[in-house]
Amino acid sequence: MTEIQRNSDTTVLNNGVRMPWLGLGVWKTKEGDEVVQAVQHALEAGYRSIDTAAVYGNEAGVGQAIQASSIPRDQLFVTTKVWNADQGYDSTLRAFEESRRKLQLEVIDLYLVHWPVKGKYKETWKALEKLYKDGVVRAIGVSNFKVHHLEDLLQDSEIVPAVNQVEFHPLLIQQELRTFCKEHKIQLEAWSPLMQGNLDMPLLSELADKYGKTPAQIILRWDLQNGVVTIPKSIRESRIRENIDVFNFTLSDDDIARLNGLNQDRRFGPDPDHIDF
């Protein structure tokens, strides 16, 4: 079980880069004031990791909030992703430059292949390897890759992905994938950790009462103790602050096991084997 006691604790990626265990996700956060304020609230609350993507349409707002912050750049960790329509070697390089321009950043901390687009993700990965070698990204990884996608990618790649960001929560614990990633030193990261708000479960309520926390905080702590980076999304300052308040308690091994036992292999998002976007 992973010991994480402070917000400043980091996981060390397979290339030595340090990544915060908890960050703010900005999926479905509107460009403009909404995303700017969400990022500002997060930075004020102590978040040092922000996760966006080209397709979210809010990279410019994320960049604006970062530029307005007094936090030194080397204390922030910014992730973005290449969208499916831009996959391929040359188009990925162009998409990266566009993301970098919108974010107003010379170097991106983590750049991900957003989905495993069949017939394209290997060329996309070659572009990410070039960006890494050129020093304009500190780490490269993938998102929504299953074991067979990773096995296929590793056959021809020079660099092992540093991160695999996937849907992960108590109803979808992805044990086979977690084992594979651990064996290959690929850090697993959870999107939709709070199951898009579907938190009405007796066990979550029971544990929330036991630990004096909210059901959301129970899940986020469960993520961390399972060694999974987590990026809960919110636009409300109170919820943003609530989500980071998970470093002052520890779930017992028995309670971790009970939460693991909720698994139903249930997805709230798309299955990476069946994407048409």
N, C-alpha and C positions, 0 to 999 in steps of 0.2 A: 504494500500500500504506500502511495506517495505521501511524504510528509511535506506539507505546505502550510506555513504558519503566518506568513506576511504577504501583503500585496506586492511587496518588492521582490519576492521570490520569483525566480525564472526557471524555465526549462532550458537545457542546453541542446540545441539542434545538432544534427550529425556533422555539421561543418564548424561547430564551435560557437555559432551565433546564439546569443541569449534572447529568449522570447518570453514575454509575460504570460503567466498562466491564465489570466482573465483579461478580456478586452471588451470593447463595445462593438456590436454589430450594427450596421446601418441599412440592412435590407429593408426595402419599402419605406425608408425615411425620405421625405420629400426634399428635393433640391431647394436651396435657398435658406430662409430663416430656420426652418424646422431642423434640418441636418446640422446647420451651424450651431444652433443652440444646444442640440443634443450632444454634440462633440464637446462644446464648451463646458456643459454640465459635467460630462464624464471626466474631462481633464481636471476640473476643479475638485471632483470627488476622489481623485487619485488614480484613475485609469491612465495607463501609459501605452495601451495598444488599441488601435482603431482598425476595423476590418470593413473594407468597402469592395466594390467591383465595378467594372466598366458598365455593366448592364443595369446597375442600380441607378445610374444617372445622377449621382450626387457626389462624384469625386471633387468637383470644383468647390462645393460647400465644405467638404471635409478639409480640403486644402486651405480654404479661407479661415476656418476655425484654427487650424494648426498655425498658420502664419500670424494670427492674432494672439496666440498664446505666448506667454513668457517662458514656457518650458523649453530647455535646450533640446535641439533636434536629436542629439545622441541619446536622450532619455525617452524618446518616443519610438514606437514600433508600428509601422503602417503597412497594411496588407491590401493589395488589390488583385484583380483577376482578369484574365483575357477571356472575352465572351466567345461563344460558339461560332458566331458568324465571322469572327476575325481569326479563327484558327487556321493554321498553315504557317509556313516559315516566315515569308516576307510580310504577310498581313499581321502576324503576331508582333513582329518588330515595330511595325507602324502603330499598332494598337497600344503598345507599351509607351511609345513616345507621346501619344495623345493622353494616356493616363498620367504620365509624368508631368505633362504641361498643365493639366487640370489640377493636379494635386500640388503644383508649384514645388516639387521636390526634385533634387538632382539624383537622389538615390532612393529606391523603394526597398523597404526592409524585407518584404516577402511578396513574391509574385507567383500566382497560382494559375494552372490550367483549370478553368471553371467546371467543365464537364468532359467526360471521355468521349468526344465526338469520334465515331468510328471512321477510320481511314485518315484522320487528321491529327490526332493527339500526339503521334510520334514526331511529326514535323514541327508541331507546336513546341514540343519539349526540346527539340534541337535549338529552336529560337531562344527558349529560356536558358538553355546551357550557354549560348553565346552571350546573352545579357549578363549572366552570372560571371562569365570569364571577363567580360568587359568592365565589371565592377560597378554596374549601375543598379544591380540588385544584390542584396546581402545574402539572400537565401531564395531558393526556388522550390516549388512543390506543386501538388495537385489537389483537386477537390472532387469529391464524389466518385473516386476510383474504388472499385471492388478489387478483390484479390486477383482475379484473372486479368483485369486491366493493368494492375501493377506488375504482375508477372510478365505480361506482354511488353510493357514499357521498359522494364529492366533488362530485357534481352538485348536491346540496341542502344541503351543510354550510357553515357559516360559518367553521369552524376546521379546518385540515388536521391529521389525527392526528400526534402527535409521535413515536409509536412503533408498530411493528407487530411483535408477538411471535409467532414462528412456529417450527415444527419446522425445524431447520437443522443439518446435519452433513455430513461428507464424502460420504455416500451420497445427500444431498438438498440440493444447493447453491442451488436456487431462483434461477437466474440472471435469468430474466425479472422475477421479483418484486423482486430486489435492484436491478436497473436502474431499475425503476419507482419504487421507494421513494427511491432516490438522487436521481432527477430531481425528486421532489416534496418533498425534504428530510424524509422520514419515516425515522427511525432503525430499522434492522432489529435485532431481538433474538432470540436462539436459545433455544428450549426443547428439552429432550432433546439437548443438544449431544453427549453421550457415547453416543448411540444405545442408551440403556437397557442399557449394559454390553456391547454387541456390538463389542468392540474387537480381536478376534482377526483382524488383517489383516497380511499380510507387510510392507506399506509402513509401517504404524504401528510395527511392531516394529523395522524398519530405522532409521526416523527417531528412535525412542526411543534406540536404541543410539548413533546418530550424535551426538545432542545431549545425551546423558546425562540424559534425562528419561523419564517414563512415557508410554505411548500416550495416556492421558487428557490429560496436559499438552501433548502435541503438538497434539491437536485444539483445546484451549482457546486455545493460542497462535495457531493457524490462524484461529480465530474472530476474535480481536482484530486480527490483521494484515489480515483481510478487512473490518475496520471494522464488525464485528457484535458487539453487546453479548451477553454470555453469562452464564447463570445455572445452573451445574451444581448438581445436587441430591445431598446426602449427609447421613447422620446420624452418620457416624463421624468423630471428631475428626481422626484421621490423614489421612483422605481429604479432609476439609474444608481442612486445611492444605496438602495436596498440590495441590489444585485452584487455590489462589491463588498458588502458587509458579511463576508463568509470566511474570514480568516481568523475568527476568534472562537471557533468551536471545532470539534472533531467528531465525526460519526464513528460509532463502534464498528468493529469488523462484522458483527452479527447484523447490524442495521445496513451496512454496505451490501451484505449477501442478500438480505431481504429485498432491497431495492433492485439488485441484479435479477432477482427472481420474478420481477414484474414483466420481464421481457416477453413480447409477443411477436417480435420481428415486424412490428407495425410501423409503417412510414406515414408521415404527414406530408412529405414532399415527394417528388418524382423518384422512380426507380432508375438508377443510372444505366440499367440495361435497356430501358425503354424510353429514350428521350427523342423528341421530335421538334426541338426548338434550338 
